[in-house]
Amino acid sequence: MTTKKHLLELSKEELANYIKEISQPAFRANQVHDWIFKKKVNSFDEMKNIPKELREKIAKKFTLRSLVSSKHLTSKDGLTEKWLFCNQQEQGIESVLIKEQERKTVCVSCGLGCPLNCTFCASAKGEYLGDLSPAEMVEQVIEIEKITNERVSNVVFMGTGEPFLNYDNVLSAARIMNSPEGLGIGARHITISTSGVITGIERFSAEPEDFRLAISLHAANQKAREKVIPSAKKWKLNRLISAIRRYSRTTRREVTFEYILIDGFNAHQNDANELYELIKGIPCKINCIPYNPVKSDNTLGWKAPEPDICNAFTGIIRDKGIRVTLRQEKGADISAACGQLRAYKNIQGK
Ligand code: SF4
């Protein structure tokens, strides 16, 4: 296993210092930086204007790429693409690209599996093997931009892994993505989604960047929430909502609540009223997503409610003055929900 530092994790200033340290002219730092972030090369050999000797010297000390694409799927409508990347230990990392007219969003993973075992989530079905490094997260976006030749406008940390259990690496990755010298993606277009890790929300409130916060809520009372998110036993709903209210007051930013609609579980009109009572007064929007069964393991027998039930649910919330969307299921035919491709890979053993 390599112990080399990854070039993506070096600031432009740190790269310039290194170039100075090895007695090279300062302009070489700009050239190398351009090859990494603008031309997005996959190998040192492609850095054509850098002398071979210098390329070899840098390669001995730094890593340039740690992911390779091992599987790629495109949904029937062509609007959702999914990649399974492999890191240097040949562990699977999934990323999804969602193409809309006005934006191209990459859903990034931050973990090799996830220790939190949310009931509805395919990521929880495989073994949790650890956290991803900042470079492994940034590379998911760089690789997708390179492969598709499309500029990524938005990033959501909503793939495999709980971002606030890998806080420092996720924030470092978000900063590299946001930096004008990195990927130049606006902070407001980078969203970090948590299943409710309260300590992470508290730290996030104090970050200077305008990154956005999303909360996987999925139920409006403690008992039901524990069924979908077992870690809610530790991070209780009443404390979570208090933390979100403090976050809103401190940052004056809107929060997004994600709410998976599950038939007969949390999609009744009473649930909509309970949800409204829970979050009223928080500047927010709610994304409702009809449940997408985990193909590899549907022993729960859960299913999405019929469209009229989904519409009645969102209608109640909307009538109370809260912005709510009923997200179209995107890429269900390619298992686009969190962790599904990875889980499938593990089951298939390939
Ligand atoms: S939903 Fe998120 S936090 Fe929960 S198991 Fe899946 S990846 Fe982990």
Residues whose N, C-alpha, C, O or C-beta is under 5 A from the ligand:
A	BS01	SF4	C114 L116 N117 C118 C121 S123 A124 G159 T160 G161 E162 S195
